[in-house]
Amino acid sequence: MGNKGKCKFVIATVFAMLFVFVVTGCVENNLNENDTVIVVNKEYEEAHTFLAPVIINKTIWNRPVFYPERYIVICKKYENSGSSEQNNEIEFEVSENIYNKIKINDILRYKNGGLAPNLEKNKDPVEQKE
């Protein structure tokens, strides 16, 4: 492959990576400290094991990969002014206890990278599952 072919390959690769970032929505959550969010959905993902094929010495082996259960709360920035500003959904992974306490349409506060279940300024945010 000549220099021209390598250059085309590099440019195609860069555009492909940019396309993936745009399509998958790899953007910041655009939330500021103490912003108000509303819960729009809740999701539970069961623990499961996936067999990933791995090639070792020209032999394909299935390597088990374990994924633990996840409790996800999906929120949007709460705007009661009716503005038409784009509102991306933001996912927060929380513990089972917090997941069971939060209901859809609850209005929460974003603080320290987590969710606070009340709008009082002196309360600590909900504990996040690491």
N, C-alpha and C positions, 0 to 999 in steps of 0.2 A: 504494500500500500504506500503510495507516494505521499508527499507533504499535503497535497490538495485533498486527498482522501482522508488523511488524519484530521485535517482542519474541519472538514465536513462532519466527521464523526464526533469531534469534540463539541461543535456547535449544536448538533442534533441531541447530544446527551444533555447539554445545559438546558436547552428548550424543553426536553422531556422532564427534567427535574423541576423546572419552573411550572410546567403544566400540572404535575402531580401536586405541588404545593397549593396551587390555585384551586384545583378540583377538590382536594380533600379539606379545604378550608383551614389551613394551618395559619391561623391568625391569633393575635392576642385576644384575651377576653374583654378588653377595653373597660374593665371595671376599676373604679377608684375606691379607696378606703371609705367605708360607711355608705356606699351606694346601696340602694334598695333593689332587691331582685324578687321575682315571683316564680314559684315552682310551677312548671308546665308539664312535667312528666317524671315518673320514677321507673327505674328499671332494675331488675334483679338478674344477674347472670350466675347460673349454677357452676359449681366447681366441675372441671372436666379435664381429661387428659387427651392430648393430641399426639399422634405418632408422626414425627417429622422424619422424612427420609434423609439419610446421611450416607455419603459415599466414602468408604474407607478401603483402600487398596483395590479399587475397581469392583467392590462389592457394595451393594446397597443394604444398609441396616436401618431399621426403624427405631428411632430414639424417642422415648416418651417425654413429652413436655407437659408439666402440670400447670393448670391455671386455677387459682383459688377463686372462691365465690366473691362476687363484687356487688355492692349496693350502690347504685348511682342515682343521684338526684339531678335532673336537668332544669336549669333556670334561665330566665331572660331578665334583662335589665327592666325594672318597673318604671314606666313612664305614665303618669296619670294625666299628662297634658295632651295625650292623643297625637304626639308628634309622629311623623312618618320616617324617622331616623331608623336605619337598618339595625335590627336587634338580633344578634347572633345568639344561638343557644350555647350555654356553658354547662359542662358536666362537672359535678363534684362527686368524688368517691367518699362515702361516709361509712360509719360503722352500722351494724344491724340495728342497734338500739336507736340511733338517730334516725335511720331510715324509717323505722316504724312510727316515730313521733311526728315526722314531717308529712303533711298532706298536700295534695295538688291544690294550687291556688293560694297556698300560704305565702305571705309576704315576709321576706327575711332580709337580713342585712349582711353585706359582704365585708368581712373584717379579717385582716391578717391572712389572706389567702383561703379563708374558710367561710362557713355560713354561721351567722348568729340567729337564733330562733326568735329574737325579740328586737324591738326597735329602741330599747333603752341604751343610752350611750355607755353606761358603766358595766355592762354585762360582758363576759368573755365569750368568744366565738365557740361554736359547736366543735367538739374534738374531731379532728380528721383522722381517718384510718390511713396509716402509712403504707 
